[in-house]
Every structure is written in structure tokens, then in C-alpha cells.
């Protein structure tokens, strides 16, 4: 085995590449276990991530997502 060694809190020493592969297989992102989320919470998280991406893309494009020039109702 090759790879840069590191110490995983609560686990011990590991190869960095092995540890990262293990996190991907377990679907853990920054200590958030995606596999452990109920379907409703996972969809809410996906919606929040999509909203954040939309805001960031709009900011880069110079688009104001919250501009209220158009009246949709009334």
C-alpha cells in the first residue's frame, strides 16, 4: 500500500487515499453521513445545495435573482 499517512480521530493511523476512498464509499462529506439521512431530509439538502449553486451562478453572471420588476400576480 502506498499513500500519505494520517491519523483519523477516533480511528487511528490510515493512508490518506484509503481514508478518502472509505469516506466516498460511506457517502460522508465533512462529517455529514448522507447515507444516514432520511429521504425527505436528503431531498431538502439537495434543494438547498441547488439554490446555493443558482445564487452563486447568478452572482457570477451579474443577474439579480431577487429583483422584483415584474408583477406576477395582481
N, C-alpha and C positions, 0 to 999 in steps of 0.2 A: 504494500500500500504506500502511496505517496500522498503528500499534501501537507500543508502548513498546519502544525499542531495548535490547538487552542483548548482552553478549559471552559467547559459548559457548566454554568452554575447548576448545582443540584444533580449533575450527571458525572462530571469528571473530564478527563482528557479525551480529545477526539481530533480526527483530521478535519480541517475546515471543509473540504469538499464533501466528505461523508456526512458531516453535520448539516450542511446546506441541502444536500440531497434528501436527507431524512426530513428536514422541515418542509420541503416541497411535497414529498410523499404524504406527509401528515396534513398538508394544507394549512400550515401555520405561517402567519405573516405578523411580525412584530408582536409576538406573544398572543395573537388572536387566533384561536383554533377555529378555522372556517368549517371544518367537519362537524364540530360540536354545536353549531348554530342551528336552531330550528329553521325550517324553510321560510317562514314569514320573516324572521329577522335577517336571513341571508338575502332575501329579495329587497328588504328595506335598505340593507347595506349597499346592495348593487345600485339601487336608485340614488342613494346619497353619493356614491362614487361617480355615477353618470352625471349628476347635477354639478358636482365639483369640476369634472372634466369640461362640461359645457361652459361653465363660468370662466375657467382658465383659457379655453379656446377663444371665447368671446373677447376676453381682455386682450389677448394677443392680436386679435383682428381689429380691435377698436370698436367692437359692437357693444352697445349698452342693452343688456338683456332686460333691464327693469324700466326702460324708457316707456312712458305711457302717453305717447302722442295720439294713438288710435283709440277710439272708443268702441269697444266690442259690443257692449250692451247699452241700450238706452237711447 
